[in-house]
Amino acid sequence: MLESFEVISTSGVVLWSRYYTHISPNLINSLIKDVFIGEKVLPGFAAVADGSASANPPYKRDRFTLKWTTAKELGLIFVAVYQSLLHLSWIDKLLDNTKILFVDLFGDQLRKSHTSIVQCQNFDGYFNQQLKELEGSGDQPLSPQSEAGSEFTPSSSEVHGSNEAAPPMPILKHSHLPAPNSNATSTDVTPIPTLDTSRPPTPANVLSASPGPRTSRRAKKAAAVAALSTARQSSGDEARRPGRPQKESVKKGRKWGPDGIADEDDGAILDYSAISPGLEDGPPLQETISSAVMNINADSFGTRTGKGQFVLKDLDDEVHSILNGANAKKDDQASSGLVGSGLTAISGMFRNIIGGKVLTDDDVNKAMRGMEEHLIKKNVAREAAVRLCEGLRCELVGVKTGNFESVDATIRSAMASALQKILTPTTSLDLLRSIEAVNQPSASSNNRSRPYVISIVGVNGVGKSTNLSKLAFFLLQNNLKILIAACDTFRSGAVEQLRVHARNLKELSQREGRGSVELYEKGYGKDAAHVARDARAYATVAGVNVVLMDTAGRRHNDQRLMSSLENFAEAAQPDKILMVGEALVGSDSVAQARNFNRAFGRNRRLDGFIISKCDTVGDMIGSLVSMVHATGIPVVFMGVGQHYGDLRTLSVDHTVKLLMS
């Protein structure tokens, strides 16, 4: 329903944008030209003073309606674009909440002198959470000012109603911002560009507010032919002359032994890492390369308890804490909130006045078919969706609805309860307590102090190394000594990638004075089980608290590659085995979870999931339901970006709301 949302500075720079369809940039340019430069607004509106978005009249152009609000202190304009045929009662609330979140998160950057661009790539998750939440409560009544019909439609006449002139603002221009979801320290995950992540590039003549001269169809065709010919001349194809085709070199395939390990002569070719003398006895000397690693505010992704432990935040709790803090400063919000909640409750009462019905097979079957399609659209695997609906169908037949509860509300409530029961873990997920119990065992247990070992597994390209570095940064906040073991001896560049992460994390830990990190590597072509065993032995001698072992990505349906995981588990003896799964994957998530769960032998199973790339799917997070439903293994962490601080714990209530929205 929403076409686009933009955050613009008064200098004309687009700081952040979200596009759902292709719309012309002339819409925003016309708003800036007519409302802010031409001052075609009535006196007293929020175009020159901060206030609620409902105080500003809608700006209509063509078939679109634009609503806006401003943050005068920071020189920001927030604009939402939607089709005029739609009646979005929650658009003002979205503008106000987005302004509060953006100012709270990036206000310090904007207040610095000579600052025109802010690093706000991780704002997507905050905006998505508010958009989904407000779309679900779209039955709230409109504010009186927005229903009064004080709309503004641009015309040829100008109205000058104020003596104070607004500050001059140029026509909207796009700065060369870095691409969203890009990070130099994360090479394991390559984001897929989508339509709604960044504003499409537009030529300078299109961004102008005044339309250019009209050209005929023949002139346009001639210009297109000229551009095509120029591209052909500059492509270099004419320099190639037909001749005898050259034989291209074919990459030599890797030779595997019967035990699933590459041959020694093949591994020697692939070993491009620099190996220091004495590598077999311990980790190599770290490279002393000065890198400008950006500081990460620990309060932005976690909180510190009274005992000094650092605990990760839930994304849902973080957004609501910011909004609640801002609403507490407004004394006049209590009365309007009371009226809105009363009207909503009354309308809901009359809408669901058909309670007291006994559900029959026809009622449940019809609703379950729609619920099954809804779950599949949320990226839940068909197998998991069918099983959920079948189990719910048997429970609901013969159930009597409440006095003021409709059939639809009863079924939705039952499905939400079923999803909450599946996602709620049955065992403790307190990782810090488990680490402390192993590092500092009680005297009565007769156990020796040893390092806590965590192994990261998964298929190719899901983000194992990236999420391992995020987990390491979280543990560094708890002042722990970390050893990263490079057990991926197969993929070219895997050791170098972990070396970069270790160097950055070491710089951050030294800068903050919390914990320490070290890399254990033996190059390529080695047996991963031997590397894991040696890393564990070295960590015991060096007094390391936690060992994080990276493994090579492998296809879950290749038994030859999966068979080596059992030997790896016997050699590494990990306390936890975490599988990284993508939020982008669909029905294949069930097979991935099951195959990895039984790949470590009869007496060893997975201990948890890390769901990566959750910031790229919006509310389509059904893959985690599929994986938990297939194995009964809980979700421990969720990756919401490509920075070291973009790691969150699972909020079951927030996840169920997204799935049922």
Secondary structure, 3 states (H helix, E strand, C coil): CEEEEEEEECCCEEEEEEECCCCCCHHHHHHHHHHHHCCCCCCCCCCCCCCCHHHCCCEEECCEEEEEEEECCCCEEEEEEEECCCCCCCHHHHHHHHHHHHHHHHHHHHCCCCCCCCCCHHHHHHHHHHHHHHHHCCCCCCCHHHHCCCCECCCCCCCCCCCCCCCCCCCCECCCCCCCCCCCCCCCCCCCCCCCCCCCCCCHHHHCCCCCCCCCHHHHHHHHHHHHHHHHHHCCHHHCCCCCCCCCCCCCCCCECCCCCECHHHHHHHCCCCCCCCHHHCCCCCCCCCCCCCCCCHHHCEEECCCCCEEECCHHHHHHHHHHHHHCCCCCHHHHHHHHHHHHHHHHHHHCCCCCCECCHHHHHHHHHHHHHHHHHCCCCHHHHHHHHHHHHHHHCCCECCCCCCHHHHHHHHHHHHHHHHHCCCCCCCHHHHHHHHHCCCHHHCCCCCCEEEEEECCCCCCHHHHHHHHHHHHHCCCCEEEEEECCCCCCCHHHHHHHHHHHHHHHHHHHCCCEEEEECCCCCCCHHHHHHHHHHHHHHHCCCEEEEECCCCCCCCHHHHCHHHHHHHHHCCCEEEEEEECCCCCHHHHHHHHHHCCCCCCCCCCEEEEECHHHCCCCCHHHHHHHHHHCCCEEEEECCCCCCCEECCCHHHHHHHHHC
